């Protein structure tokens, strides 16, 4: 379906809803067989839904990778007073159809199997979503590249994708390095706590692998 000269719109079927944390869900959309959506890691989908009789549009980054995942997925965190984030969390069910605008956004990079680079990423809370897509893509598309992720959250229970990040760190040993920073750390926490500041960053950079290449 296309509007003349404007962006394309799609009606996507909700395949699954994954509860990531107490206030965050990932919505998995079936990739249409006929006319699959093309997207780059780091791009977002604009979701359109009728809330209380009004059309509401919000953009959510894709956490899926076009190289790894068959389906499309976005991650939505409830925001206090957030019209669509709360509506989706309360009303969306498997099998529902959701109208979206084609993927957009410039927060992307090109991949090449012969590149050797070290990507250092910073994310806080739901800002992990586009990073997740890029991490999946780089680990599969650039076997010589590595990634360091500095990921800040309120507490251990609010870390989105914690299990998946742990699993990816184990599977791609030495290629993905995740450093968690928590505002409220538990007693036995081995990682960093507090808000990111200059001193903490200096310490963090000492712990990040030195790749021995210019980048």
C-alpha positions in Angstrom: 0.0 0.0 0.0 1.5 3.3 -1.0 0.6 7.0 -0.7 1.7 8.9 -3.7 5.3 10.2 -3.2 5.0 9.8 0.6 6.1 7.1 2.9 4.7 3.6 2.7 2.4 2.2 5.3 2.0 -1.4 6.3 -0.5 -3.3 8.4 1.6 -5.8 10.4 0.3 -8.8 12.4 1.5 -9.1 16.0 3.2 -12.5 16.2 4.4 -12.3 19.8 4.6 -9.9 22.8 7.6 -10.5 25.1 7.7 -9.1 28.6 11.3 -7.9 28.9 11.0 -6.1 32.3 8.2 -4.9 34.6 7.5 -1.9 32.3 8.9 -3.0 29.0 7.7 -5.2 26.2 9.0 -6.2 22.8 6.4 -6.5 20.1 7.3 -9.0 17.4 5.6 -8.3 14.0 5.4 -10.9 11.3 7.4 -9.9 8.3 4.9 -9.8 5.4 5.7 -12.6 2.9 4.5 -10.7 -0.2 6.1 -7.3 0.4 8.8 -7.6 3.2 9.9 -4.4 4.9 13.5 -3.4 4.2 15.3 -1.8 7.0 18.8 -1.1 8.5 19.9 -1.8 12.0 19.4 1.4 14.0 16.3 2.5 12.2 12.8 2.9 13.8 9.2 2.1 13.0 6.5 4.6 13.4 3.5 2.9 15.0 0.0 4.3 14.4 -2.9 3.4 16.7 -6.3 4.8 17.5 -6.4 5.8 21.2 -9.6 7.2 22.5 -10.8 8.0 19.0 -7.6 9.9 18.1 -4.8 8.7 15.8 -1.6 8.6 17.8 1.9 8.1 16.2 5.1 7.2 18.0 8.4 6.0 16.8 10.1 2.9 18.3 13.5 1.6 17.4 13.8 -1.9 15.9 15.7 -4.3 18.2 15.6 -7.0 15.5 18.5 -7.3 12.9 17.8 -7.7 9.2 20.7 -10.2 9.1 19.6 -12.3 12.1 15.9 -12.1 12.7 13.1 -13.4 10.4 10.6 -11.0 11.9 10.5 -7.4 12.9 10.6 -6.4 16.6 10.4 -3.1 18.5 10.8 -2.5 22.2 8.3 -0.3 24.1 8.8 1.1 27.6 5.9 2.5 29.5 6.3 6.1 30.2 4.3 7.9 32.8 1.6 9.7 30.9 2.8 8.1 27.7 -0.3 7.7 25.6 0.8 5.1 23.2 3.3 3.2 25.3 0.7 2.5 27.9 -2.1 1.8 25.3 0.1 -0.8 23.6 1.1 -2.4 26.9 -2.5 -2.7 28.0 -4.4 -3.5 24.7 -2.1 -5.2 22.3 -2.6 -8.9 21.8 -1.2 -11.6 19.5 -2.9 -11.7 16.1 -3.8 -8.0 16.2 -3.0 -5.8 13.2 -1.0 -2.7 13.7 -0.5 0.1 11.2 3.2 1.2 10.8 5.1 3.6 8.6 8.1 2.2 6.8 11.4 2.1 8.7 13.3 5.4 8.8 16.3 6.9 10.6 20.0 7.7 10.1 21.5 6.0 13.1 23.0 3.3 10.9 26.3 1.9 9.7 27.3 -0.2 6.8 28.8 -3.6 7.3 31.6 -5.4 5.5 33.1 -8.7 6.3 36.7 -7.4 5.8 36.4 -4.6 8.3 38.1 -4.8 11.6 36.8 -2.2 14.0 35.9 -1.6 17.7 32.4 -0.1 18.2 32.0 1.6 21.6 28.3 2.2 22.4 26.6 4.0 25.3 23.0 3.3 26.1 20.6 4.1 29.0 17.3 2.3 29.6 15.3 1.7 26.5 18.1 3.4 24.4 19.5 -0.1 24.2 16.9 -1.0 21.5 18.7 0.3 18.3 22.1 -0.8 19.8 20.7 -4.4 20.1 20.0 -4.4 16.4 23.5 -3.1 15.6 25.3 -5.5 17.9 23.5 -8.5 16.4 24.4 -7.3 12.9 28.0 -6.5 13.6 28.7 -9.8 15.4 27.4 -11.7 12.4 28.5 -9.5 9.5 32.0 -8.5 10.6 33.7 -11.5 12.2 36.8 -9.4 12.9 35.1 -6.6 14.7 34.3 -6.2 18.4 31.8 -4.2 20.4 31.9 -2.6 23.8 28.6 -1.6 25.3 28.3 0.7 28.4 24.7 0.3 29.5 23.2 2.4 32.3 20.0 1.4 34.2 18.1 2.2 37.4 18.5 -1.2 38.9 19.2 -4.8 38.0 15.5 -5.6 37.3 15.3 -2.8 34.8 18.0 -4.0 32.5 16.3 -4.8 29.2 17.7 -7.8 27.3 19.9 -8.7 30.2 19.7 -12.5 29.6 20.2 -12.0 25.8 23.3 -9.8 26.4 24.7 -12.3 28.8 24.2 -15.1 26.3 25.7 -13.1 23.4 28.7 -12.3 25.6 29.2 -16.0 26.3 28.6 -17.1 22.7 30.9 -14.5 21.1 33.6 -14.7 23.7 35.9 -11.8 23.6 33.9 -10.0 20.9 31.1 -8.4 22.9 32.0 -6.6 26.1 29.1 -5.4 28.2 29.7 -3.0 31.1 26.6 -2.4 33.3 26.2 0.8 35.3 23.4 0.8 37.9 21.9 3.8 39.8 20.9 1.5 42.6 23.2 -1.5 42.8 22.5 -4.6 44.9 24.8 -5.5 47.8 26.9 -8.0 45.9 27.1 -6.0 42.7 30.5 -6.5 40.9 29.9 -3.7 38.4 29.7 0.0 38.4 27.1 2.1 40.3 26.0 5.7 40.3 25.7 8.1 37.4 28.2 8.2 34.6 30.7 11.0 35.2 34.2 11.8 34.0 36.0 9.7 36.6 33.9 6.7 36.0 34.3 7.0 32.3 38.1 7.1 32.7 37.9 3.9 34.7 35.5 2.3 32.2 37.8 3.0 29.3 40.7 1.3 31.1 38.6 -1.8 31.2 37.5 -1.8 27.6 39.7 -4.0 25.4 42.4 -2.1 23.6 42.0 -3.2 20.0 45.4 -2.1 18.7 43.9 -0.4 15.6 43.2 3.2 14.8 39.4 3.8 14.8 
